[in-house]
């Protein structure tokens, strides 16, 4: 089906799209540009869209013109403080644009397949006879996807700042795994008041004769002590043992720290298998942050 494209409609559609893209970008970079600046930048993007849609150009020229247009749209909207500031704003703008374009293309493709939406594409510019509700739905989905993605990346970055390689030694054996420094781990042995590092049974089982934790406790009851607690994977307590040594290049732990055993994973994603107590001294932690 042939789609009639009108230059004024194409300009208005792309002006609105660019304005919303810049507004979404502003939310993520936490800036409040003036309406005038956002309108000027959106108008520049709309002029570019109308220009490349109707005038045949080479791929390299289109790519260069697109990059320059995006650069000046960001500069007009947010200004230039320094290179890092400009790069961050451009990166977020491209992220918002790519996600929104992907969601929009999916909607247009499905709509065209079932004969409900007609659209045309040229030089990377979309033209479609969609209503305001469809356009709103595209942007709502795009913002949701970006928000979830950014939240996940931030969560992983924060988590990585508190992850360390820790080695536990006992009876001539050693195991090394990733440990999370948890400022909320106040777990202590109620009798000795020693802090407790929590480790998964899968990690520390090599210190014992094999089998399940219950079997090992039954065979060697003198090796373990029971520490009552709440909030460790829903358990009312856990078994613990005294290691010979706990070693890390970045963490200093007291020699009196016990190792508590969790029979269930501490992290569903498998990012760490130990939890450090809150009284550990993180020597290089500030440098990593």
SEDREN-542609 format. One record per residue: x, y, z of N, C-alpha, C in turn; residue number from 1; residue in one letter. Coordinates in Angstrom, 2 decimals. Example, Ala and Ser with C-alpha at 12.3 -4.5 7.8 and 13.67 -1.06 7.14 Angstrom:
// residues 2
13.19  -5.69  7.80  12.30  -4.50  7.80  13.20  -3.30  7.80  1  A
12.85  -2.25  7.08  13.67  -1.06  7.14  12.90  0.03  7.87  2  S
***
This chain:
// residues 289
0.84  -1.19  0.00  0.00  0.00  0.00  0.88  1.25  0.00  1  X
0.56  2.18  -0.93  1.32  3.42  -1.04  0.89  4.39  0.06  2  X
1.86  4.98  0.69  1.59  5.93  1.76  1.94  7.33  1.28  3  X
0.98  8.25  1.31  1.24  9.63  0.94  1.91  10.35  2.10  4  X
3.04  10.98  1.82  3.80  11.67  2.86  3.75  13.16  2.59  5  X
3.30  13.92  3.57  3.22  15.37  3.47  4.32  15.98  4.32  6  X
5.06  16.91  3.73  6.22  17.47  4.40  5.84  18.19  5.69  7  X
4.71  18.89  5.71  4.31  19.60  6.92  3.94  18.63  8.04  8  X
3.25  17.54  7.68  2.89  16.53  8.68  4.14  15.83  9.19  9  X
5.06  15.52  8.26  6.31  14.88  8.65  7.09  15.76  9.61  10  X
7.12  17.06  9.32  7.82  18.00  10.21  7.18  18.03  11.59  11  X
5.86  18.13  11.64  5.16  18.23  12.93  5.35  16.95  13.74  12  X
5.21  15.79  13.09  5.38  14.52  13.79  6.76  14.42  14.40  13  X
7.79  14.73  13.61  9.16  14.60  14.11  9.50  15.67  15.14  14  X
8.87  16.84  15.01  9.06  17.87  16.03  8.54  17.37  17.38  15  X
7.34  16.78  17.36  6.76  16.27  18.60  7.60  15.12  19.17  16  X
8.03  14.22  18.28  8.84  13.09  18.72  10.15  13.57  19.34  17  X
10.83  14.48  18.67  12.11  14.99  19.19  11.92  15.73  20.51  18  X
10.82  16.46  20.61  10.55  17.19  21.86  10.37  16.19  23.02  19  X
9.63  15.13  22.76  9.41  14.12  23.80  10.71  13.38  24.12  20  X
11.51  13.07  23.10  12.79  12.40  23.33  13.71  13.26  24.21  21  X
13.76  14.54  23.93  14.59  15.43  24.73  14.03  15.57  26.15  22  X
12.72  15.55  26.27  12.10  15.64  27.60  12.41  14.39  28.42  23  X
12.36  13.22  27.77  12.71  11.98  28.47  14.18  11.99  28.85  24  X
15.03  12.47  27.93  16.46  12.58  28.22  16.69  13.46  29.44  25  X
15.95  14.55  29.52  16.09  15.48  30.65  15.77  14.80  31.97  26  X
14.81  13.88  31.95  14.47  13.16  33.18  15.64  12.33  33.68  27  X
16.35  11.69  32.74  17.43  10.79  33.12  18.73  11.53  33.45  28  X
18.97  12.68  32.80  20.17  13.45  33.13  19.90  14.47  34.22  29  X
18.64  14.52  34.67  18.22  15.39  35.77  18.51  16.86  35.49  30  X
18.10  17.28  34.29  18.23  18.69  33.89  16.86  19.24  33.51  31  X
16.72  20.56  33.65  15.46  21.20  33.29  15.73  22.33  32.29  32  X
15.91  21.97  31.03  16.16  23.01  30.03  14.90  23.83  29.78  33  X
15.07  25.01  29.26  13.92  25.87  28.98  13.12  25.29  27.81  34  X
11.84  25.66  27.77  10.96  25.19  26.69  11.45  25.73  25.35  35  X
11.95  26.95  25.35  12.44  27.57  24.11  13.60  26.78  23.54  36  X
14.57  26.42  24.37  15.73  25.65  23.91  15.31  24.27  23.40  37  X
14.39  23.64  24.12  13.92  22.32  23.69  13.18  22.40  22.37  38  X
12.39  23.45  22.19  11.66  23.65  20.93  12.62  23.90  19.77  39  X
13.65  24.72  19.99  14.64  24.99  18.94  15.36  23.71  18.53  40  X
15.75  22.90  19.53  16.44  21.65  19.23  15.51  20.69  18.50  41  X
14.24  20.64  18.91  13.27  19.77  18.26  13.02  20.21  16.82  42  X
12.97  21.51  16.60  12.78  22.03  15.25  13.96  21.64  14.35  43  X
15.18  21.70  14.90  16.35  21.29  14.14  16.23  19.81  13.74  44  X
15.83  18.96  14.69  15.65  17.55  14.38  14.57  17.31  13.35  45  X
13.49  18.09  13.41  12.40  17.94  12.45  12.83  18.38  11.05  46  X
13.62  19.45  10.97  14.14  19.91  9.67  15.04  18.83  9.07  47  X
15.89  18.24  9.91  16.76  17.16  9.42  15.92  16.00  8.88  48  X
14.87  15.61  9.62  14.03  14.49  9.20  13.38  14.77  7.84  49  X
12.83  15.98  7.67  12.18  16.34  6.41  13.19  16.41  5.27  50  X
14.38  16.88  5.56  15.42  17.04  4.54  15.86  15.67  4.00  51  X
16.25  14.76  4.91  16.79  13.48  4.46  15.70  12.55  3.93  52  X
14.43  12.79  4.33  13.35  11.92  3.86  13.06  12.13  2.38  53  X
13.12  13.38  1.94  12.73  13.70  0.57  13.91  13.84  -0.39  54  X
15.10  14.09  0.14  16.25  14.32  -0.74  17.18  13.10  -0.68  55  X
17.45  12.45  -1.83  18.33  11.27  -1.84  19.77  11.65  -1.51  56  X
20.34  10.99  -0.52  21.71  11.26  -0.10  22.45  9.95  0.12  57  X
23.76  10.01  0.09  24.57  8.82  0.34  24.53  8.42  1.81  58  X
24.85  7.15  2.06  24.80  6.63  3.43  25.75  7.38  4.36  59  X
26.97  7.62  3.89  27.95  8.31  4.73  27.49  9.72  5.06  60  X
26.92  10.40  4.08  26.46  11.77  4.31  25.30  11.79  5.31  61  X
24.39  10.82  5.18  23.26  10.73  6.10  23.74  10.46  7.52  62  X
24.69  9.53  7.64  25.23  9.19  8.96  25.90  10.41  9.60  63  X
26.70  11.11  8.82  27.40  12.29  9.34  26.43  13.39  9.73  64  X
25.45  13.63  8.87  24.47  14.68  9.13  23.62  14.33  10.36  65  X
23.29  13.06  10.50  22.51  12.61  11.66  23.28  12.83  12.96  66  X
24.57  12.46  12.94  25.40  12.63  14.14  25.54  14.10  14.50  67  X
25.77  14.94  13.51  25.92  16.38  13.77  24.62  16.99  14.27  68  X
23.50  16.55  13.69  22.20  17.06  14.14  21.94  16.70  15.59  69  X
22.21  15.44  15.94  22.02  15.00  17.33  22.92  15.79  18.27  70  X
24.16  16.01  17.84  25.11  16.76  18.66  24.60  18.17  18.93  71  X
24.16  18.86  17.89  23.70  20.24  18.07  22.37  20.31  18.81  72  X
21.53  19.28  18.66  20.28  19.25  19.43  20.58  19.19  20.93  73  X
21.55  18.35  21.30  21.92  18.22  22.71  22.58  19.50  23.21  74  X
23.44  20.09  22.38  24.12  21.33  22.78  23.11  22.47  22.96  75  X
22.17  22.58  22.03  21.16  23.63  22.13  20.32  23.46  23.40  76  X
20.00  22.22  23.73  19.12  21.95  24.86  19.82  22.11  26.20  77  X
21.04  21.55  26.31  21.71  21.48  27.62  22.98  22.32  27.73  78  X
23.46  22.85  26.61  24.69  23.61  26.66  25.91  22.69  26.75  79  X
27.08  23.29  26.95  28.34  22.54  27.04  29.12  23.04  28.25  80  X
29.24  22.23  29.29  30.07  22.57  30.44  31.50  22.07  30.25  81  X
31.56  20.80  29.88  32.85  20.16  29.61  32.59  18.94  28.75  82  X
33.66  18.26  28.37  33.54  17.11  27.47  32.75  15.98  28.10  83  X
32.99  15.72  29.39  32.29  14.63  30.07  30.79  14.91  30.15  84  X
30.44  16.16  30.45  29.03  16.56  30.52  28.35  16.37  29.18  85  X
29.01  16.79  28.10  28.45  16.67  26.75  28.31  15.21  26.36  86  X
29.34  14.41  26.62  29.31  13.00  26.26  28.18  12.26  26.98  87  X
27.99  12.56  28.25  26.93  11.91  29.02  25.56  12.23  28.44  88  X
25.33  13.50  28.13  24.03  13.90  27.59  23.76  13.27  26.23  89  X
24.78  13.22  25.40  24.63  12.61  24.07  24.35  11.12  24.20  90  X
25.09  10.46  25.11  24.91  9.02  25.29  23.49  8.70  25.76  91  X
22.97  9.48  26.70  21.61  9.26  27.19  20.59  9.54  26.10  92  X
20.82  10.60  25.32  19.90  10.94  24.23  19.84  9.82  23.20  93  X
21.01  9.25  22.86  21.03  8.14  21.91  20.36  6.90  22.49  94  X
20.57  6.65  23.78  19.93  5.51  24.42  18.41  5.64  24.36  95  X
17.92  6.81  24.72  16.47  7.06  24.67  15.96  6.92  23.24  96  X
16.70  7.46  22.27  16.28  7.41  20.87  16.25  5.98  20.34  97  X
17.28  5.19  20.65  17.35  3.83  20.14  16.24  2.96  20.72  98  X
16.03  3.07  22.04  14.98  2.26  22.67  13.61  2.66  22.12  99  X
13.35  3.95  22.03  12.06  4.42  21.53  11.86  4.01  20.08  100  X
12.91  4.11  19.27  12.82  3.70  17.87  12.51  2.22  17.76  101  X
13.16  1.42  18.61  12.91  -0.03  18.58  11.48  -0.36  18.94  102  X
10.98  0.26  20.02  9.59  0.03  20.43  8.64  0.53  19.35  103  X
8.91  1.71  18.82  8.06  2.29  17.79  8.01  1.45  16.52  104  X
9.17  0.95  16.11  9.22  0.12  14.90  8.43  -1.17  15.10  105  X
8.54  -1.74  16.30  7.79  -2.97  16.59  6.29  -2.73  16.49  106  X
5.85  -1.61  17.06  4.42  -1.26  17.01  3.97  -1.02  15.57  107  X
4.77  -0.28  14.80  4.43  0.01  13.41  4.42  -1.25  12.57  108  X
5.37  -2.12  12.79  5.46  -3.36  12.02  4.24  -4.24  12.27  109  X
3.90  -4.41  13.56  2.75  -5.23  13.89  1.45  -4.59  13.39  110  X
1.36  -3.26  13.53  0.17  -2.57  13.05  0.01  -2.67  11.56  111  X
1.10  -2.56  10.82  1.06  -2.66  9.37  0.73  -4.09  8.93  112  X
1.22  -5.06  9.69  0.98  -6.46  9.35  -0.50  -6.80  9.40  113  X
-1.19  -6.20  10.37  -2.61  -6.47  10.51  -3.48  -5.38  9.88  114  X
-2.84  -4.53  9.06  -3.57  -3.56  8.28  -4.14  -2.40  9.04  115  X
-3.59  -2.09  10.20  -4.14  -1.01  11.02  -3.29  0.25  10.98  116  X
-2.01  0.11  10.67  -1.13  1.27  10.64  -0.31  1.25  9.35  117  X
-0.38  2.33  8.61  0.44  2.47  7.41  1.62  3.38  7.71  118  X
2.81  2.98  7.28  3.98  3.80  7.55  4.99  3.68  6.41  119  X
5.87  4.64  6.38  6.94  4.66  5.38  8.25  4.97  6.09  120  X
9.34  4.43  5.57  10.65  4.65  6.15  11.62  5.05  5.05  121  X
12.39  6.08  5.31  13.42  6.49  4.36  14.54  7.18  5.11  122  X
15.77  6.73  4.88  16.96  7.31  5.52  16.86  7.29  7.04  123  X
16.20  6.26  7.56  16.09  6.13  9.01  15.00  6.98  9.63  124  X
14.22  7.67  8.82  13.14  8.52  9.31  11.81  7.81  9.09  125  X
11.00  7.76  10.12  9.70  7.09  10.05  8.60  8.12  9.80  126  X
7.62  7.67  8.98  6.39  8.45  8.80  5.24  7.47  8.95  127  X
4.31  7.77  9.84  3.22  6.85  10.07  1.94  7.61  10.39  128  X
0.82  7.04  9.96  -0.47  7.64  10.27  -1.01  7.03  11.57  129  X
-0.35  7.38  12.68  -0.76  6.87  13.98  -1.42  7.98  14.79  130  X
-2.30  7.57  15.69  -2.98  8.56  16.52  -2.16  8.87  17.77  131  X
-2.64  9.85  18.51  -1.90  10.31  19.69  -1.81  9.23  20.76  132  X
-2.82  8.37  20.87  -2.81  7.33  21.89  -1.73  6.29  21.61  133  X
-1.57  5.94  20.34  -0.52  4.98  19.97  0.86  5.56  20.23  134  X
1.03  6.83  19.88  2.31  7.48  20.12  2.61  7.55  21.61  135  X
1.59  7.86  22.41  1.76  7.93  23.87  2.16  6.56  24.41  136  X
1.52  5.51  23.92  1.84  4.15  24.37  3.29  3.79  24.06  137  X
3.77  4.19  22.89  5.16  3.92  22.51  6.12  4.57  23.49  138  X
5.86  5.81  23.85  6.78  6.51  24.76  6.68  5.99  26.18  139  X
5.50  5.60  26.61  5.35  5.03  27.96  6.14  3.73  28.07  140  X
6.02  2.88  27.07  6.77  1.61  27.07  8.27  1.89  27.02  141  X
8.68  2.86  26.21  10.10  3.18  26.08  10.68  3.68  27.40  142  X
9.97  4.57  28.06  10.44  5.10  29.35  10.55  3.97  30.37  143  X
9.57  3.07  30.36  9.60  1.95  31.30  10.80  1.05  31.06  144  X
11.05  0.73  29.79  12.20  -0.12  29.44  13.51  0.53  29.85  145  X
13.66  1.81  29.55  14.89  2.52  29.89  15.06  2.60  31.40  146  X
13.98  2.89  32.11  14.04  2.99  33.57  14.50  1.67  34.19  147  X
13.93  0.57  33.72  14.32  -0.74  34.24  15.77  -1.05  33.93  148  X
16.20  -0.73  32.69  17.57  -1.01  32.29  18.57  -0.19  33.10  149  X
18.28  1.11  33.25  19.18  1.98  34.01  19.22  1.55  35.47  150  X
18.06  1.20  36.02  18.02  0.75  37.42  18.83  -0.51  37.63  151  X
18.75  -1.43  36.67  19.52  -2.67  36.78  21.01  -2.40  36.73  152  X
21.42  -1.55  35.79  22.86  -1.23  35.66  23.37  -0.55  36.93  153  X
22.61  0.39  37.47  23.02  1.07  38.70  23.14  0.09  39.85  154  X
22.18  -0.83  39.93  22.21  -1.82  41.00  23.46  -2.69  40.91  155  X
23.80  -3.09  39.67  24.99  -3.93  39.49  26.26  -3.15  39.80  156  X
26.31  -1.87  39.44  27.50  -1.07  39.72  27.69  -0.87  41.22  157  X
26.59  -0.59  41.92  26.66  -0.41  43.37  27.10  -1.70  44.04  158  X
26.52  -2.80  43.58  26.88  -4.09  44.17  28.36  -4.39  43.94  159  X
28.85  -4.09  42.72  30.24  -4.40  42.39  31.22  -3.62  43.27  160  X
30.83  -2.45  43.74  31.70  -1.64  44.59  31.91  -2.28  45.96  161  X
31.06  -3.22  46.32  31.14  -3.85  47.64  31.46  -5.34  47.55  162  X
31.99  -5.79  46.41  32.34  -7.19  46.24  33.85  -7.37  46.33  163  X
34.27  -8.41  47.04  35.70  -8.67  47.25  35.98  -10.17  47.17  164  X
37.19  -10.50  46.76  37.63  -11.89  46.79  38.15  -12.22  48.18  165  X
37.62  -13.26  48.77  37.97  -13.64  50.14  38.37  -15.12  50.16  166  X
39.44  -15.43  50.86  39.91  -16.80  51.01  39.76  -17.25  52.47  167  X
39.16  -18.41  52.66  39.01  -18.99  53.99  39.91  -20.21  54.08  168  X
40.70  -20.32  55.15  41.59  -21.45  55.36  41.18  -22.23  56.61  169  X
41.24  -23.57  56.48  40.93  -24.43  57.62  41.53  -25.82  57.37  170  X
42.24  -26.34  58.37  42.82  -27.68  58.31  43.66  -27.91  57.06  171  X
44.45  -26.92  56.69  45.33  -27.06  55.54  44.66  -26.90  54.19  172  X
43.37  -26.63  54.18  42.65  -26.42  52.93  42.23  -24.95  52.83  173  X
41.95  -24.54  51.62  41.50  -23.15  51.43  40.46  -23.09  50.32  174  X
39.54  -22.16  50.45  38.55  -21.90  49.41  38.50  -20.39  49.19  175  X
38.33  -20.00  47.94  38.26  -18.58  47.59  36.97  -18.32  46.83  176  X
36.27  -17.29  47.22  35.02  -16.96  46.52  34.74  -15.47  46.69  177  X
33.67  -15.01  46.07  33.30  -13.59  46.12  32.43  -13.32  47.34  178  X
32.76  -12.24  48.05  32.02  -11.86  49.26  31.46  -10.46  49.11  179  X
30.26  -10.26  49.64  29.62  -8.95  49.65  29.85  -8.29  50.99  180  X
30.33  -7.04  50.96  30.45  -6.28  52.21  29.09  -5.69  52.53  181  X
28.45  -6.22  53.57  27.08  -5.83  53.93  27.10  -5.06  55.25  182  X
26.85  -3.76  55.17  26.85  -2.94  56.38  25.71  -3.30  57.32  183  X
24.75  -4.11  56.83  23.64  -4.51  57.68  23.84  -5.85  58.36  184  X
25.00  -6.47  58.14  25.25  -7.77  58.77  25.84  -7.56  60.17  185  X
24.96  -7.54  61.17  25.39  -7.37  62.56  25.40  -8.70  63.31  186  X
25.38  -9.80  62.56  25.28  -11.11  63.18  26.51  -11.42  64.04  187  X
26.26  -11.82  65.29  27.33  -12.19  66.23  26.96  -13.44  67.00  188  X
27.98  -14.14  67.43  27.75  -15.26  68.35  27.32  -14.67  69.70  189  X
26.17  -15.05  70.21  25.67  -14.43  71.44  26.55  -14.69  72.67  190  X
27.37  -15.72  72.65  28.21  -16.03  73.82  29.54  -15.29  73.75  191  X
30.27  -15.49  72.65  31.59  -14.86  72.53  31.53  -13.44  71.98  192  X
30.40  -13.07  71.36  30.22  -11.77  70.71  31.12  -11.61  69.48  193  X
31.61  -12.73  68.95  32.41  -12.68  67.73  31.51  -12.44  66.52  194  X
32.00  -11.66  65.56  31.24  -11.41  64.33  31.19  -12.68  63.49  195  X
30.21  -12.71  62.57  30.00  -13.91  61.75  29.99  -13.55  60.27  196  X
30.90  -14.16  59.52  30.88  -14.10  58.06  29.98  -15.24  57.60  197  X
29.03  -14.95  56.74  28.11  -15.98  56.26  28.58  -16.48  54.89  198  X
28.67  -17.79  54.73  29.10  -18.39  53.47  28.16  -19.52  53.08  199  X
28.02  -19.76  51.79  27.18  -20.85  51.32  27.86  -22.19  51.59  200  X
27.06  -23.20  51.88  27.58  -24.54  52.13  28.35  -25.06  50.91  201  X
27.90  -24.71  49.74  28.59  -25.13  48.52  30.04  -24.66  48.50  202  X
30.31  -23.51  49.11  31.66  -22.96  49.12  32.54  -23.61  50.19  203  X
32.01  -23.83  51.38  32.84  -24.29  52.50  32.76  -25.79  52.76  204  X
31.96  -26.51  51.98  31.81  -27.96  52.21  33.12  -28.72  52.02  205  X
34.06  -28.12  51.25  35.34  -28.79  51.01  36.15  -28.98  52.28  206  X
35.82  -28.24  53.35  36.56  -28.37  54.61  36.15  -29.62  55.40  207  X
35.06  -30.24  55.00  34.53  -31.34  55.79  34.51  -32.63  54.98  208  X
34.03  -33.70  55.57  34.19  -35.03  55.00  33.23  -35.34  53.85  209  X
32.36  -34.43  53.53  31.42  -34.67  52.44  30.02  -34.91  52.96  210  X
29.06  -34.92  52.04  27.67  -35.09  52.42  27.00  -33.75  52.64  211  X
25.82  -33.80  53.21  25.08  -32.58  53.48  25.60  -31.93  54.77  212  X
25.16  -30.71  55.02  25.55  -30.03  56.25  25.07  -30.80  57.47  213  X
23.85  -31.29  57.43  23.29  -32.04  58.58  24.11  -33.29  58.86  214  X
24.54  -33.98  57.80  25.35  -35.19  57.98  26.70  -34.86  58.59  215  X
27.31  -33.76  58.14  28.62  -33.36  58.68  28.51  -32.94  60.14  216  X
27.43  -32.24  60.48  27.23  -31.83  61.87  27.05  -33.06  62.75  217  X
26.32  -34.06  62.23  26.10  -35.28  63.01  27.41  -36.06  63.21  218  X
28.26  -36.08  62.18  29.51  -36.82  62.27  30.55  -36.10  63.14  219  X
30.59  -34.78  63.03  31.62  -34.00  63.74  30.96  -32.86  64.51  220  X
30.20  -33.16  65.53  29.49  -32.10  66.27  30.42  -31.10  66.92  221  X
31.66  -31.50  67.25  32.59  -30.59  67.89  33.13  -29.52  66.96  222  X
32.95  -29.72  65.66  33.45  -28.75  64.67  32.53  -27.54  64.53  223  X
31.30  -27.67  65.00  30.30  -26.64  64.73  29.71  -26.07  66.01  224  X
29.21  -24.85  65.90  28.42  -24.26  66.96  27.17  -23.68  66.31  225  X
26.11  -23.57  67.08  24.83  -23.09  66.55  24.62  -21.64  66.97  226  X
24.35  -20.80  65.98  24.14  -19.37  66.25  22.70  -19.00  65.92  227  X
21.91  -18.64  66.91  20.52  -18.23  66.64  20.48  -16.88  65.93  228  X
19.63  -16.75  64.96  19.53  -15.49  64.23  18.21  -15.46  63.49  229  X
17.91  -14.31  62.92  16.69  -14.13  62.15  17.04  -13.34  60.89  230  X
16.36  -13.64  59.81  16.55  -12.87  58.58  17.56  -13.45  57.63  231  X
18.21  -14.55  57.95  19.14  -15.19  57.01  18.35  -16.22  56.22  232  X
17.84  -15.77  55.06  17.04  -16.65  54.19  15.87  -17.29  54.93  233  X
15.34  -16.60  55.93  14.17  -17.08  56.63  14.47  -18.10  57.72  234  X
15.74  -18.40  57.98  16.08  -19.39  58.99  16.07  -18.78  60.38  235  X
15.88  -19.63  61.39  15.90  -19.16  62.77  17.30  -19.25  63.36  236  X
18.24  -19.80  62.64  19.61  -19.93  63.12  20.45  -20.64  62.08  237  X
21.75  -20.69  62.32  22.63  -21.37  61.39  23.83  -21.96  62.13  238  X
24.40  -22.99  61.53  25.60  -23.58  62.08  26.80  -22.78  61.61  239  X
27.84  -22.75  62.45  29.03  -21.98  62.12  30.27  -22.75  62.58  240  X
31.43  -22.35  62.07  32.69  -22.95  62.50  33.76  -21.86  62.58  241  X
34.83  -22.18  63.30  35.93  -21.23  63.42  37.00  -21.56  62.38  242  X
37.29  -20.68  61.46  38.33  -20.94  60.46  39.72  -20.71  61.04  243  X
40.73  -21.22  60.37  42.10  -20.94  60.80  42.51  -19.52  60.42  244  X
42.01  -19.09  59.25  42.39  -17.75  58.78  41.42  -17.31  57.68  245  X
41.18  -16.01  57.62  40.40  -15.42  56.53  41.27  -14.35  55.89  246  X
41.49  -14.46  54.58  42.46  -13.61  53.90  41.78  -12.84  52.75  247  X
42.16  -11.59  52.59  41.74  -10.79  51.44  42.71  -9.65  51.27  248  X
43.01  -9.29  50.01  43.92  -8.18  49.74  43.29  -6.83  50.11  249  X
41.96  -6.78  50.19  41.27  -5.51  50.40  40.52  -5.42  51.73  250  X
40.38  -6.53  52.41  39.59  -6.57  53.64  40.45  -7.07  54.79  251  X
40.32  -6.43  55.93  40.98  -6.91  57.15  39.90  -7.39  58.11  252  X
39.99  -8.67  58.50  39.02  -9.26  59.42  39.71  -9.72  60.69  253  X
38.99  -9.65  61.78  39.52  -10.13  63.05  39.72  -11.65  62.99  254  X
40.74  -12.15  63.68  41.01  -13.59  63.70  39.91  -14.36  64.42  255  X
39.05  -13.66  65.15  38.01  -14.34  65.93  36.70  -14.47  65.17  256  X
36.66  -14.06  63.93  35.42  -14.12  63.15  35.03  -15.57  62.88  257  X
33.76  -15.90  63.10  33.24  -17.22  62.77  32.72  -17.22  61.33  258  X
32.58  -18.41  60.77  31.98  -18.57  59.45  30.65  -19.28  59.60  259  X
29.56  -18.55  59.40  28.23  -19.15  59.44  27.91  -19.77  58.10  260  X
27.10  -20.82  58.10  26.83  -21.58  56.88  25.37  -21.43  56.47  261  X
25.17  -21.03  55.22  23.83  -20.94  54.64  23.67  -22.08  53.64  262  X
22.60  -22.84  53.79  22.35  -23.96  52.88  21.65  -23.51  51.60  263  X
21.18  -22.29  51.58  20.53  -21.75  50.39  21.38  -20.64  49.80  264  X
21.27  -20.35  48.50  22.07  -19.30  47.87  21.85  -17.94  48.52  265  X
22.92  -17.20  48.69  22.83  -15.86  49.26  22.41  -14.83  48.22  266  X
22.73  -15.11  46.97  22.37  -14.21  45.88  21.76  -15.05  44.76  267  X
20.53  -14.75  44.37  19.85  -15.52  43.34  20.59  -15.47  42.01  268  X
21.32  -14.39  41.76  22.05  -14.25  40.51  23.44  -14.86  40.57  269  X
23.85  -15.32  41.75  25.15  -15.95  41.89  26.32  -14.98  41.87  270  X
26.05  -13.70  42.18  27.11  -12.70  42.14  28.08  -12.81  43.30  271  X
27.64  -13.38  44.41  28.51  -13.58  45.57  28.02  -14.78  46.36  272  X
28.94  -15.39  47.12  28.60  -16.58  47.89  28.97  -16.42  49.37  273  X
29.42  -15.23  49.74  29.71  -14.93  51.14  29.18  -13.54  51.47  274  X
28.90  -13.30  52.74  28.51  -11.97  53.22  29.43  -11.61  54.38  275  X
30.18  -10.52  54.20  31.11  -10.08  55.24  30.37  -9.40  56.39  276  X
30.90  -9.49  57.59  30.28  -8.78  58.72  30.53  -7.29  58.63  277  X
29.72  -6.52  59.33  29.82  -5.07  59.22  31.03  -4.47  59.93  278  X
31.77  -5.26  60.70  32.93  -4.71  61.39  34.24  -4.98  60.66  279  X
34.12  -5.44  59.39  35.34  -5.62  58.60  35.86  -4.27  58.15  280  X
37.17  -4.15  58.04  37.80  -2.90  57.63  38.15  -2.99  56.15  281  X
37.47  -2.17  55.34  37.71  -2.20  53.90  38.82  -1.21  53.55  282  X
40.04  -1.70  53.43  41.20  -0.83  53.27  41.13  -0.02  51.97  283  X
40.80  -0.66  50.86  40.83  0.03  49.58  39.44  0.35  49.05  284  X
38.45  0.26  49.88  37.08  0.44  49.42  36.83  1.84  48.88  285  X
37.35  2.85  49.52  37.13  4.22  49.06  37.79  4.46  47.72  286  X
38.91  3.80  47.46  39.58  3.99  46.17  38.75  3.40  45.04  287  X
38.06  2.30  45.31  37.27  1.64  44.28  36.02  2.45  43.95  288  X
35.51  3.20  44.92  34.29  3.96  44.69  34.58  5.25  43.96  289  X
***
